[in-house]
Amino acid sequence: MTTRRSFLALSGGVLAASALAGCREQAAAAVPSAVPDVLLADSGNGIVRIRGTEVRPLGPRSVLSRNGTTAYVVDGTGLQRIEAATGAPTHRQDIGGGWAPRVVAESSDLCVLTGSAPAEPPAGRTTSPLLVVGPDRRQKFTLPGCVEPDAFTADGTGLFVLDWLPADRPDHYRVRLLDLTDGKLYPLLTRDKRPVPEGAEEQMRGRGRQAVYAADRQTLYTLYTHQPEHQHTRNLLGGTRSHVHAFVHVLHLAERWAYCLDLPDPFGHGPAEGHALAVAGGQLAVLDTASGSIARTDVETLAAPAVTRIPAGRGAASIGFGPDGRLFAADGAEVHVLDRSAGQQLGRWSLPTAARGLRLSADGTRFYAGGENEVAWLDSTSGELRGRARVDGLVALLFVS
């Protein structure tokens, strides 16, 4: 299911010039089409599971947990919980008709459903029904206004939501917290854990390009672009003004605070599709292909990012960390391989089509890239093309297991 946030859960030796051997001429040659690992992808019409030569749709009304282990699928009037790697159902519960699964809790035992399909912005409405379902649990809420689910709190007692304004003609929103005990909406906390005063809640007017979880699943990072009129809570409280065009919204799911990490110019000036975000190993990286910039910072300090340069381009962006200290930055079909600590470029690889999500296999030997109606995989050392498999309608490669 395509949502506001396309979750590209990216995982992340000097490379010789032979890495460029993965050129498009070679990509057109005959290569294996049986995928050696289990892949999970967003098809734009629900989640698909790919293994060998089989592409198995889980269903048009399906959603994947953000650790990639569990899927929820609406089948008629029932909600089915599925082990994503095997496709085996583990639980089924009758919920009645008219519901679509939207967000899975990090524990994987809760799912929130809505009565409408995701859209950005959503259609205007005066009330919003939400259904929270889990083992021996069923809670229905009818919230005032135009409200969309975003993420569960770490303990599952709350749900972060997007409160779209104005409700009848939504064009911007604020992030709020639904307490699943009393059914009321509350503002978030500031980074120093103080309640945000009335009138100082941030209102998002741009585009939430991509969201990524930290490895411990306690923090959600969302990249926003094209925000020339956005004012952070700290600006509203201090009487200052922000002039940034892009930032990373940091949402702590356990402590319930939010903070915006500003990105320097020229981030946010180029196309939204030319921006991408990755988080791993205590580092955060944002790619802007239009300017050839990669901003990097530490997730603990959230200090002003340092910027590494690569050749500027015009392609859609994908970025991911490798477990061996490499950073992969895709500008369309070209992948720049860098040392993530120093930012030094180690090599360049070519993909058959523009990247739609990057992943490494569990053993680190295969580099996967989603593409136009396909998945391709390369040797993770040389960058040579090893295989391609057709996946019609692929929007993003999400997980490899």
C-alpha positions as a Markdown table, in Angstrom:
| # | Residue | x | y | z |
|---|---|---|---|---|
| 1 | Met | 0.0 | 0.0 | 0.0 |
| 2 | Thr | 1.5 | 3.3 | -1.0 |
| 3 | Thr | 1.2 | 5.8 | 1.8 |
| 4 | Arg | 2.4 | 9.4 | 2.5 |
| 5 | Arg | 5.6 | 7.9 | 3.6 |
| 6 | Ser | 7.2 | 5.4 | 1.4 |
| 7 | Phe | 9.1 | 3.3 | 3.8 |
| 8 | Leu | 12.5 | 2.3 | 2.1 |
| 9 | Ala | 14.0 | 0.4 | 5.0 |
| 10 | Leu | 17.6 | 0.7 | 3.7 |
| 11 | Ser | 20.5 | -1.4 | 5.0 |
| 12 | Gly | 23.1 | -0.6 | 4.5 |
| 13 | Gly | 38.1 | -2.5 | 0.3 |
| 14 | Val | 38.5 | 0.1 | -2.1 |
| 15 | Leu | 36.4 | -0.6 | -5.2 |
| 16 | Ala | 38.4 | -0.8 | -8.4 |
| 17 | Ala | 37.4 | 1.0 | -11.6 |
| 18 | Ser | 36.0 | -2.4 | -12.8 |
| 19 | Ala | 32.9 | -1.6 | -10.7 |
| 20 | Leu | 31.7 | 0.3 | -13.7 |
| 21 | Ala | 31.4 | -2.9 | -15.6 |
| 22 | Gly | 27.8 | -3.0 | -14.5 |
| 23 | Cys | 26.8 | -0.8 | -17.4 |
| 24 | Arg | 23.5 | -0.8 | -19.2 |
| 25 | Glu | 24.9 | -2.8 | -22.1 |
| 26 | Gln | 25.8 | -5.6 | -19.7 |
| 27 | Ala | 22.4 | -5.2 | -17.9 |
| 28 | Ala | 20.7 | -6.0 | -21.2 |
| 29 | Ala | 22.4 | -9.3 | -21.4 |
| 30 | Ala | 20.9 | -12.6 | -20.2 |
| 31 | Val | 21.1 | -12.9 | -16.4 |
| 32 | Pro | 19.4 | -15.1 | -13.9 |
| 33 | Ser | 15.8 | -14.2 | -13.0 |
| 34 | Ala | 15.3 | -16.4 | -9.9 |
| 35 | Val | 15.7 | -14.2 | -6.8 |
| 36 | Pro | 18.0 | -15.9 | -4.3 |
| 37 | Asp | 16.6 | -14.2 | -1.2 |
| 38 | Val | 13.1 | -13.4 | 0.0 |
| 39 | Leu | 12.2 | -9.8 | -0.9 |
| 40 | Leu | 9.2 | -7.6 | 0.1 |
| 41 | Ala | 8.2 | -4.7 | -2.0 |
| 42 | Asp | 5.4 | -2.1 | -2.4 |
| 43 | Ser | 3.6 | -2.7 | -5.7 |
| 44 | Gly | 1.3 | 0.3 | -5.5 |
| 45 | Asn | -1.5 | -2.2 | -5.1 |
| 46 | Gly | -0.4 | -3.8 | -1.8 |
| 47 | Ile | 2.6 | -5.7 | -0.6 |
| 48 | Val | 4.3 | -8.4 | -2.7 |
| 49 | Arg | 6.6 | -11.2 | -1.7 |
| 50 | Ile | 9.3 | -12.2 | -4.1 |
| 51 | Arg | 11.2 | -15.5 | -3.9 |
| 52 | Gly | 12.8 | -17.5 | -6.7 |
| 53 | Thr | 10.6 | -16.9 | -9.8 |
| 54 | Glu | 7.4 | -16.3 | -7.8 |
| 55 | Val | 5.9 | -12.9 | -7.2 |
| 56 | Arg | 3.1 | -13.3 | -4.7 |
| 57 | Pro | 0.8 | -10.4 | -4.0 |
| 58 | Leu | -0.5 | -10.3 | -0.4 |
| 59 | Gly | -3.5 | -8.4 | -1.4 |
| 60 | Pro | -4.5 | -4.8 | -2.4 |
| 61 | Arg | -5.5 | -4.1 | 1.2 |
| 62 | Ser | -2.2 | -5.0 | 2.9 |
| 63 | Val | 0.4 | -3.3 | 5.0 |
| 64 | Leu | 3.8 | -4.3 | 6.3 |
| 65 | Ser | 5.3 | -3.7 | 9.7 |
| 66 | Arg | 8.3 | -1.4 | 9.6 |
| 67 | Asn | 10.7 | -4.1 | 10.6 |
| 68 | Gly | 9.5 | -6.2 | 7.7 |
| 69 | Thr | 8.5 | -9.3 | 9.7 |
| 70 | Thr | 4.7 | -9.0 | 9.8 |
| 71 | Ala | 2.0 | -8.1 | 7.3 |
| 72 | Tyr | -1.7 | -7.4 | 7.9 |
| 73 | Val | -4.2 | -8.2 | 5.1 |
| 74 | Val | -7.9 | -7.5 | 4.9 |
| 75 | Asp | -9.7 | -10.4 | 3.4 |
| 76 | Gly | -13.4 | -9.8 | 3.0 |
| 77 | Thr | -14.6 | -9.0 | 6.6 |
| 78 | Gly | -11.5 | -10.4 | 8.3 |
| 79 | Leu | -8.1 | -9.1 | 9.2 |
| 80 | Gln | -5.3 | -11.6 | 8.7 |
| 81 | Arg | -1.9 | -11.4 | 10.3 |
| 82 | Ile | 0.8 | -13.0 | 8.1 |
| 83 | Glu | 4.5 | -13.9 | 8.7 |
| 84 | Ala | 5.9 | -11.9 | 5.9 |
| 85 | Ala | 9.0 | -14.0 | 5.1 |
| 86 | Thr | 7.0 | -17.2 | 4.6 |
| 87 | Gly | 3.6 | -16.0 | 3.8 |
| 88 | Ala | 2.1 | -18.2 | 6.5 |
| 89 | Pro | -1.0 | -16.8 | 8.3 |
| 90 | Thr | -0.7 | -16.7 | 12.1 |
| 91 | His | -4.0 | -15.1 | 13.2 |
| 92 | Arg | -7.3 | -14.0 | 11.7 |
| 93 | Gln | -10.0 | -11.8 | 13.3 |
| 94 | Asp | -13.4 | -10.7 | 12.0 |
| 95 | Ile | -13.6 | -6.9 | 11.8 |
| 96 | Gly | -16.6 | -6.3 | 9.4 |
| 97 | Gly | -16.4 | -4.6 | 6.0 |
| 98 | Gly | -15.1 | -1.3 | 4.8 |
| 99 | Trp | -11.7 | -1.2 | 6.6 |
| 100 | Ala | -8.2 | -0.8 | 5.2 |
| 101 | Pro | -5.0 | -1.6 | 7.2 |
| 102 | Arg | -2.7 | 1.4 | 7.5 |
| 103 | Val | -0.1 | 1.2 | 10.3 |
| 104 | Val | 1.4 | -1.7 | 12.3 |
| 105 | Ala | 2.8 | -1.3 | 15.8 |
| 106 | Glu | 6.5 | -2.1 | 16.4 |
| 107 | Ser | 5.5 | -5.1 | 18.5 |
| 108 | Ser | 3.6 | -6.3 | 15.4 |
| 109 | Asp | 0.6 | -7.3 | 17.5 |
| 110 | Leu | -1.5 | -4.1 | 16.8 |
| 111 | Cys | -2.8 | -2.7 | 13.6 |
| 112 | Val | -4.8 | 0.5 | 12.9 |
| 113 | Leu | -7.3 | 0.6 | 10.1 |
| 114 | Thr | -9.2 | 3.4 | 8.5 |
| 115 | Gly | -12.4 | 3.6 | 6.4 |
| 116 | Ser | -10.6 | 5.4 | 3.5 |
| 117 | Ala | -7.6 | 4.8 | 1.3 |
| 118 | Pro | -4.4 | 6.8 | 1.8 |
| 119 | Ala | -4.0 | 10.0 | -0.1 |
| 120 | Glu | -2.0 | 13.2 | 0.2 |
| 121 | Pro | -3.8 | 15.3 | 0.9 |
| 122 | Pro | -6.7 | 13.2 | 2.0 |
| 123 | Ala | -10.3 | 14.0 | 1.0 |
| 124 | Gly | -11.9 | 16.5 | 3.3 |
| 125 | Arg | -14.2 | 15.2 | 6.0 |
| 126 | Thr | -15.7 | 16.2 | 9.3 |
| 127 | Thr | -15.0 | 13.0 | 11.2 |
| 128 | Ser | -12.5 | 10.2 | 10.9 |
| 129 | Pro | -13.2 | 6.6 | 12.0 |
| 130 | Leu | -10.1 | 4.5 | 13.2 |
| 131 | Leu | -10.1 | 0.9 | 14.3 |
| 132 | Val | -7.3 | -0.5 | 16.4 |
| 133 | Val | -7.1 | -4.3 | 16.4 |
| 134 | Gly | -4.9 | -6.8 | 18.2 |
| 135 | Pro | -5.2 | -10.1 | 20.1 |
| 136 | Asp | -8.3 | -9.8 | 22.3 |
| 137 | Arg | -8.4 | -6.1 | 21.4 |
| 138 | Arg | -10.8 | -4.0 | 19.3 |
| 139 | Gln | -11.1 | -0.3 | 19.8 |
| 140 | Lys | -13.0 | 2.0 | 17.5 |
| 141 | Phe | -12.6 | 5.8 | 17.6 |
| 142 | Thr | -14.5 | 8.5 | 15.7 |
| 143 | Leu | -12.3 | 11.5 | 15.8 |
| 144 | Pro | -13.4 | 15.0 | 14.9 |
| 145 | Gly | -11.8 | 16.5 | 11.7 |
| 146 | Cys | -9.6 | 14.9 | 9.0 |
| 147 | Val | -7.2 | 12.6 | 10.9 |
| 148 | Glu | -4.8 | 10.0 | 9.4 |
| 149 | Pro | -2.7 | 7.4 | 11.4 |
| 150 | Asp | 1.0 | 7.7 | 11.3 |
| 151 | Ala | 2.8 | 5.6 | 13.9 |
| 152 | Phe | 2.2 | 3.8 | 17.3 |
| 153 | Thr | 4.0 | 4.8 | 20.4 |
| 154 | Ala | 6.7 | 2.4 | 21.5 |
| 155 | Asp | 4.5 | 0.9 | 24.2 |
| 156 | Gly | 1.3 | 0.7 | 22.1 |
| 157 | Thr | -0.8 | 2.9 | 24.3 |
| 158 | Gly | -0.9 | 5.8 | 21.9 |
| 159 | Leu | -1.0 | 6.6 | 18.2 |
| 160 | Phe | 0.7 | 9.5 | 16.5 |
| 161 | Val | -1.7 | 10.9 | 13.9 |
| 162 | Leu | -1.7 | 13.6 | 11.2 |
| 163 | Asp | -4.4 | 16.2 | 11.9 |
| 164 | Trp | -5.1 | 17.8 | 8.5 |
| 165 | Leu | -6.4 | 21.4 | 8.4 |
| 166 | Pro | -8.8 | 22.8 | 7.4 |
| 167 | Ala | -10.8 | 19.6 | 7.8 |
| 168 | Asp | -13.0 | 20.2 | 4.8 |
| 169 | Arg | -10.2 | 21.4 | 2.4 |
| 170 | Pro | -7.0 | 19.9 | 3.9 |
| 171 | Asp | -3.7 | 21.3 | 2.7 |
| 172 | His | -1.5 | 21.2 | 5.8 |
| 173 | Tyr | -1.3 | 19.2 | 9.0 |
| 174 | Arg | 0.1 | 19.0 | 12.5 |
| 175 | Val | 1.3 | 15.8 | 14.2 |
| 176 | Arg | -0.6 | 15.0 | 17.4 |
| 177 | Leu | -1.0 | 12.0 | 19.8 |
| 178 | Leu | -4.1 | 10.0 | 20.2 |
| 179 | Asp | -4.3 | 8.5 | 23.7 |
| 180 | Leu | -5.8 | 5.0 | 23.2 |
| 181 | Thr | -7.0 | 5.0 | 26.8 |
| 182 | Asp | -9.2 | 8.1 | 26.8 |
| 183 | Gly | -9.6 | 8.6 | 23.0 |
| 184 | Lys | -8.4 | 12.3 | 23.1 |
| 185 | Leu | -5.9 | 14.1 | 20.9 |
| 186 | Tyr | -2.9 | 15.8 | 22.5 |
| 187 | Pro | 0.0 | 18.0 | 21.3 |
| 188 | Leu | 3.5 | 16.5 | 21.3 |
| 189 | Leu | 6.4 | 17.3 | 23.7 |
| 190 | Thr | 9.4 | 19.4 | 22.8 |
| 191 | Arg | 12.9 | 17.8 | 22.8 |
| 192 | Asp | 13.4 | 18.8 | 26.4 |
| 193 | Lys | 10.1 | 17.0 | 27.2 |
| 194 | Arg | 7.9 | 20.0 | 27.9 |
| 195 | Pro | 4.3 | 20.2 | 26.4 |
| 196 | Val | 4.1 | 22.3 | 23.3 |
| 197 | Pro | 1.9 | 25.4 | 24.2 |
| 198 | Glu | -1.3 | 26.1 | 22.3 |
| 199 | Gly | -0.5 | 28.0 | 19.1 |
| 200 | Ala | 3.1 | 26.7 | 18.9 |
| 201 | Glu | 2.4 | 23.4 | 17.2 |
| 202 | Glu | 4.3 | 23.0 | 13.9 |
| 203 | Gln | 2.1 | 22.8 | 10.8 |
| 204 | Met | 3.5 | 20.8 | 7.9 |
| 205 | Arg | 2.9 | 22.3 | 4.5 |
| 206 | Gly | 5.4 | 20.5 | 2.3 |
| 207 | Arg | 5.9 | 16.9 | 1.4 |
| 208 | Gly | 6.9 | 14.1 | 3.7 |
| 209 | Arg | 9.2 | 12.4 | 1.2 |
| 210 | Gln | 10.4 | 9.4 | 3.2 |
| 211 | Ala | 10.4 | 8.0 | 6.7 |
| 212 | Val | 12.9 | 5.6 | 8.3 |
| 213 | Tyr | 13.1 | 4.0 | 11.7 |
| 214 | Ala | 16.2 | 3.9 | 13.9 |
| 215 | Ala | 17.6 | 0.4 | 14.5 |
| 216 | Asp | 16.1 | 0.3 | 18.0 |
| 217 | Arg | 12.7 | 1.2 | 16.6 |
| 218 | Gln | 12.4 | 4.0 | 19.2 |
| 219 | Thr | 12.7 | 6.9 | 16.8 |
| 220 | Leu | 11.1 | 7.8 | 13.5 |
| 221 | Tyr | 12.9 | 10.1 | 11.1 |
| 222 | Thr | 10.9 | 11.8 | 8.3 |
| 223 | Leu | 12.4 | 13.9 | 5.5 |
| 224 | Tyr | 10.4 | 17.0 | 4.5 |
| 225 | Thr | 11.1 | 19.0 | 1.4 |
| 226 | His | 9.8 | 22.3 | 0.0 |
| 227 | Gln | 9.0 | 24.1 | 3.3 |
| 228 | Pro | 9.7 | 27.8 | 2.6 |
| 229 | Glu | 7.0 | 29.0 | 5.0 |
| 230 | His | 7.4 | 26.4 | 7.7 |
| 231 | Gln | 8.1 | 27.6 | 11.2 |
| 232 | His | 9.4 | 25.2 | 13.9 |
| 233 | Thr | 8.0 | 25.1 | 17.4 |
| 234 | Arg | 11.3 | 26.6 | 18.6 |
| 235 | Asn | 10.7 | 29.5 | 16.2 |
| 236 | Leu | 7.2 | 30.1 | 17.3 |
| 237 | Leu | 8.2 | 30.0 | 21.0 |
| 238 | Gly | 11.3 | 32.2 | 20.5 |
| 239 | Gly | 9.8 | 34.7 | 18.1 |
| 240 | Thr | 12.3 | 33.8 | 15.4 |
| 241 | Arg | 11.9 | 32.7 | 11.8 |
| 242 | Ser | 13.1 | 29.7 | 9.9 |
| 243 | His | 14.1 | 30.0 | 6.2 |
| 244 | Val | 14.9 | 26.4 | 5.5 |
| 245 | His | 13.4 | 24.5 | 2.6 |
| 246 | Ala | 14.0 | 21.0 | 3.9 |
| 247 | Phe | 14.4 | 19.3 | 7.3 |
| 248 | Val | 14.2 | 15.9 | 9.1 |
| 249 | His | 11.3 | 15.6 | 11.6 |
| 250 | Val | 12.6 | 13.4 | 14.5 |
| 251 | Leu | 9.8 | 11.7 | 16.5 |
| 252 | His | 10.7 | 9.8 | 19.6 |
| 253 | Leu | 8.1 | 7.0 | 19.9 |
| 254 | Ala | 8.9 | 6.2 | 23.5 |
| 255 | Glu | 9.4 | 9.7 | 25.0 |
| 256 | Arg | 6.9 | 11.3 | 22.7 |
| 257 | Trp | 8.9 | 14.4 | 21.7 |
| 258 | Ala | 9.5 | 15.8 | 18.3 |
| 259 | Tyr | 12.4 | 17.9 | 16.9 |
| 260 | Cys | 13.2 | 19.3 | 13.5 |
| 261 | Leu | 16.8 | 18.9 | 12.1 |
| 262 | Asp | 17.3 | 21.7 | 9.6 |
| 263 | Leu | 19.1 | 20.8 | 6.3 |
| 264 | Pro | 21.3 | 23.5 | 4.7 |
| 265 | Asp | 20.8 | 25.1 | 1.3 |
| 266 | Pro | 20.4 | 23.9 | -1.3 |
| 267 | Phe | 18.4 | 20.9 | 0.2 |
| 268 | Gly | 14.7 | 21.3 | -0.6 |
| 269 | His | 15.2 | 23.5 | -3.7 |
| 270 | Gly | 15.3 | 20.6 | -6.1 |
| 271 | Pro | 12.6 | 18.0 | -6.9 |
| 272 | Ala | 11.2 | 16.1 | -3.9 |
| 273 | Glu | 12.0 | 12.8 | -5.8 |
| 274 | Gly | 15.7 | 13.8 | -5.8 |
| 275 | His | 15.9 | 13.6 | -2.0 |
| 276 | Ala | 16.3 | 10.5 | 0.1 |
| 277 | Leu | 17.0 | 9.6 | 3.7 |
| 278 | Ala | 18.9 | 6.7 | 5.5 |
| 279 | Val | 19.6 | 6.0 | 9.1 |
| 280 | Ala | 22.0 | 3.3 | 10.5 |
| 281 | Gly | 24.8 | 2.8 | 12.9 |
| 282 | Gly | 24.1 | 6.0 | 14.8 |
| 283 | Gln | 24.3 | 8.1 | 11.6 |
| 284 | Leu | 21.7 | 9.9 | 9.5 |
| 285 | Ala | 22.3 | 10.8 | 5.9 |
| 286 | Val | 20.2 | 12.8 | 3.4 |
| 287 | Leu | 20.9 | 12.8 | -0.4 |
| 288 | Asp | 20.0 | 15.6 | -2.8 |
| 289 | Thr | 20.8 | 14.5 | -6.3 |
| 290 | Ala | 20.1 | 17.9 | -7.9 |
| 291 | Ser | 22.9 | 19.6 | -6.1 |
| 292 | Gly | 25.1 | 16.5 | -5.6 |
| 293 | Ser | 25.0 | 16.9 | -1.8 |
| 294 | Ile | 24.9 | 14.3 | 1.1 |
| 295 | Ala | 24.2 | 15.7 | 4.5 |
| 296 | Arg | 25.4 | 13.5 | 7.4 |
| 297 | Thr | 25.1 | 13.9 | 11.2 |
| 298 | Asp | 25.0 | 11.8 | 14.4 |
| 299 | Val | 21.5 | 10.8 | 15.6 |
| 300 | Glu | 22.3 | 11.3 | 19.2 |
| 301 | Thr | 23.5 | 14.9 | 19.0 |
| 302 | Leu | 21.5 | 15.9 | 15.9 |
| 303 | Ala | 24.2 | 18.5 | 15.3 |
| 304 | Ala | 24.3 | 20.6 | 12.1 |
| 305 | Pro | 25.0 | 18.2 | 9.3 |
| 306 | Ala | 28.3 | 18.0 | 7.5 |
| 307 | Val | 28.0 | 17.9 | 3.7 |
| 308 | Thr | 29.8 | 15.6 | 1.3 |
| 309 | Arg | 29.7 | 16.3 | -2.5 |
| 310 | Ile | 29.1 | 14.0 | -5.4 |
| 311 | Pro | 28.5 | 14.9 | -9.1 |
| 312 | Ala | 25.1 | 16.7 | -9.4 |
| 313 | Gly | 22.4 | 14.9 | -11.4 |
| 314 | Arg | 18.8 | 14.9 | -12.2 |
| 315 | Gly | 17.6 | 11.4 | -11.1 |
| 316 | Ala | 15.4 | 10.1 | -8.4 |
| 317 | Ala | 17.3 | 9.5 | -5.1 |
| 318 | Ser | 17.8 | 6.4 | -3.1 |
| 319 | Ile | 20.4 | 6.0 | -0.3 |
| 320 | Gly | 21.5 | 3.3 | 2.1 |
| 321 | Phe | 24.2 | 2.3 | 4.6 |
| 322 | Gly | 26.2 | -1.0 | 4.3 |
| 323 | Pro | 27.3 | -2.8 | 7.4 |
| 324 | Asp | 31.0 | -2.6 | 6.3 |
| 325 | Gly | 31.3 | 1.2 | 6.5 |
| 326 | Arg | 30.1 | 2.0 | 3.0 |
| 327 | Leu | 27.3 | 4.4 | 1.9 |
| 328 | Phe | 25.4 | 3.9 | -1.3 |
| 329 | Ala | 23.8 | 6.9 | -2.9 |
| 330 | Ala | 21.8 | 6.3 | -6.1 |
| 331 | Asp | 21.1 | 9.1 | -8.6 |
| 332 | Gly | 18.6 | 7.5 | -10.9 |
| 333 | Ala | 20.4 | 4.4 | -12.3 |
| 334 | Glu | 23.9 | 5.5 | -11.1 |
| 335 | Val | 25.1 | 4.4 | -7.7 |
| 336 | His | 27.9 | 6.3 | -5.9 |
| 337 | Val | 29.7 | 4.1 | -3.4 |
| 338 | Leu | 31.4 | 6.1 | -0.6 |
| 339 | Asp | 33.2 | 5.6 | 2.7 |
| 340 | Arg | 30.6 | 6.8 | 5.1 |
| 341 | Ser | 33.0 | 8.1 | 7.7 |
| 342 | Ala | 35.2 | 10.2 | 5.5 |
| 343 | Gly | 32.8 | 10.7 | 2.5 |
| 344 | Gln | 35.5 | 9.6 | 0.1 |
| 345 | Gln | 34.1 | 8.1 | -3.1 |
| 346 | Leu | 35.2 | 4.5 | -3.6 |
| 347 | Gly | 33.5 | 3.7 | -6.9 |
| 348 | Arg | 30.4 | 4.0 | -9.2 |
| 349 | Trp | 28.0 | 1.3 | -10.3 |
| 350 | Ser | 25.3 | 1.3 | -12.9 |
| 351 | Leu | 21.8 | -0.2 | -12.6 |
| 352 | Pro | 19.5 | -1.4 | -15.4 |
| 353 | Thr | 16.9 | 1.2 | -14.4 |
| 354 | Ala | 16.5 | 4.0 | -11.9 |
| 355 | Ala | 16.7 | 2.8 | -8.3 |
| 356 | Arg | 13.5 | 2.5 | -6.2 |
| 357 | Gly | 15.0 | 1.4 | -2.9 |
| 358 | Leu | 18.4 | -0.2 | -2.0 |
| 359 | Arg | 19.0 | -3.3 | 0.2 |
| 360 | Leu | 21.8 | -5.7 | 1.0 |
| 361 | Ser | 21.3 | -9.5 | 1.5 |
| 362 | Ala | 21.6 | -10.8 | 5.0 |
| 363 | Asp | 25.1 | -12.2 | 4.2 |
| 364 | Gly | 26.2 | -8.9 | 2.6 |
| 365 | Thr | 27.1 | -10.5 | -0.8 |
| 366 | Arg | 24.2 | -9.2 | -2.9 |
| 367 | Phe | 23.2 | -5.6 | -3.5 |
| 368 | Tyr | 19.6 | -5.3 | -4.4 |
| 369 | Ala | 17.9 | -2.4 | -6.1 |
| 370 | Gly | 14.2 | -1.9 | -6.9 |
| 371 | Gly | 13.7 | -0.6 | -10.4 |
| 372 | Glu | 11.0 | 0.0 | -13.0 |
| 373 | Asn | 8.8 | -3.1 | -12.9 |
| 374 | Glu | 11.8 | -5.1 | -11.7 |
| 375 | Val | 14.3 | -6.0 | -9.0 |
| 376 | Ala | 18.0 | -6.2 | -9.9 |
| 377 | Trp | 20.9 | -7.6 | -7.8 |
| 378 | Leu | 24.6 | -6.9 | -8.1 |
| 379 | Asp | 27.7 | -8.4 | -6.6 |
| 380 | Ser | 28.2 | -6.2 | -3.5 |
| 381 | Thr | 32.0 | -6.0 | -4.0 |
| 382 | Ser | 32.5 | -5.5 | -7.7 |
| 383 | Gly | 29.1 | -4.0 | -8.6 |
| 384 | Glu | 28.6 | -6.5 | -11.4 |
| 385 | Leu | 25.1 | -7.3 | -12.4 |
| 386 | Arg | 24.1 | -10.8 | -11.1 |
| 387 | Gly | 20.4 | -11.0 | -11.9 |
| 388 | Arg | 17.1 | -9.3 | -12.7 |
| 389 | Ala | 13.5 | -10.3 | -11.9 |
| 390 | Arg | 10.3 | -8.8 | -13.2 |
| 391 | Val | 7.9 | -7.3 | -10.6 |
| 392 | Asp | 5.1 | -5.4 | -12.3 |
| 393 | Gly | 4.2 | -2.1 | -10.8 |
| 394 | Leu | 7.0 | -2.0 | -8.3 |
| 395 | Val | 7.0 | 1.2 | -6.3 |
| 396 | Ala | 9.8 | 0.5 | -3.7 |
| 397 | Leu | 11.9 | -2.4 | -2.5 |
| 398 | Leu | 11.3 | -2.6 | 1.2 |
| 399 | Phe | 13.1 | -5.6 | 2.8 |
| 400 | Val | 15.4 | -8.5 | 2.1 |
| 401 | Ser | 15.3 | -11.5 | 4.4 |
